[in-house]
Amino acid sequence: MTSECATYDLPEVMKLEDCQELHSFLIKQQGTPVALNCTAVTRISGLAAQMIHFAAGEWAGEDVDFSLRDLSPGCITSLTTLGLGGLVANEGAAG
């Protein structure tokens, strides 16, 4: 695997347009290591959480690194509330 990692900075609150941008980013980066920077996140929508959860599974299935980095308290709360605490437990971990 390559050590290069594409990084995407998640916004404070992901609106529909932000989800579309994240989707485009993930499509372009498919098959390459990805890190989502969660520093600014105050809340994650259900749609955004579903996309992140699905992408993490896809990257893991291809044995490619996928990580969430610098999870903010709001990001952790959102993911845990939505039942995706496993993503929180794997913060910074390779896919």
C-alpha positions in Angstrom: 0.0 0.0 0.0 1.0 3.5 -0.6 1.7 5.9 2.3 0.0 8.8 0.5 -3.4 9.6 2.0 -6.1 11.9 0.6 -7.6 14.1 3.4 -11.0 15.7 3.5 -12.0 18.3 6.1 -15.5 17.7 7.3 -17.5 21.0 8.0 -19.0 22.0 11.3 -22.5 20.7 10.2 -22.9 18.7 7.0 -25.7 19.9 4.9 -27.0 18.1 1.7 -24.5 20.0 -0.4 -21.6 19.0 1.9 -22.7 15.4 1.6 -22.6 15.7 -2.2 -19.1 17.1 -2.0 -18.0 14.2 0.3 -19.6 11.7 -2.0 -17.7 13.2 -5.0 -14.4 13.1 -3.0 -14.9 9.5 -2.0 -15.7 8.4 -5.6 -12.5 10.1 -6.8 -10.4 8.5 -4.1 -11.9 5.0 -4.3 -9.1 2.5 -3.9 -6.7 5.0 -2.3 -6.1 5.7 1.4 -8.4 8.3 2.8 -8.6 10.3 6.1 -11.5 12.4 7.2 -10.5 15.3 9.4 -13.3 15.7 12.0 -11.9 18.6 14.0 -14.5 21.2 13.1 -17.6 18.9 13.3 -20.2 19.8 15.8 -22.9 17.5 14.5 -23.1 14.8 11.8 -26.3 14.2 10.0 -27.7 10.7 9.5 -26.9 10.9 5.8 -23.3 11.9 6.4 -22.9 9.1 9.0 -24.3 6.5 6.6 -21.9 7.6 3.9 -18.9 7.5 6.3 -20.0 4.1 7.6 -20.5 2.7 4.1 -17.2 4.1 2.9 -15.3 2.7 5.9 -16.7 -0.8 5.0 -15.9 -0.4 1.3 -12.3 0.6 2.0 -11.8 -2.2 4.6 -13.2 -4.7 2.1 -10.5 -3.5 -0.4 -7.8 -3.6 2.4 -7.2 0.2 1.9 -6.7 2.6 4.8 -9.7 4.7 5.8 -9.6 6.7 9.0 -11.4 9.4 11.0 -8.9 11.8 12.5 -9.1 14.4 15.3 -12.7 13.6 16.2 -14.3 16.6 18.0 -16.7 16.0 20.9 -19.6 16.8 18.7 -18.5 14.2 16.1 -18.1 11.5 18.8 -21.5 12.3 20.3 -23.2 12.2 16.9 -21.7 9.0 15.7 -22.3 7.3 19.1 -26.0 8.5 19.2 -26.5 7.1 15.7 -25.1 3.7 16.7 -21.8 4.1 15.0 -19.6 4.0 18.0 -17.3 1.5 16.2 -16.1 4.3 14.0 -15.2 6.3 17.1 -13.4 3.3 18.6 -11.3 3.1 15.4 -10.3 6.8 15.3 -7.1 7.2 13.3 -6.9 3.4 12.6 -6.3 2.1 9.2 -9.2 0.5 7.4 
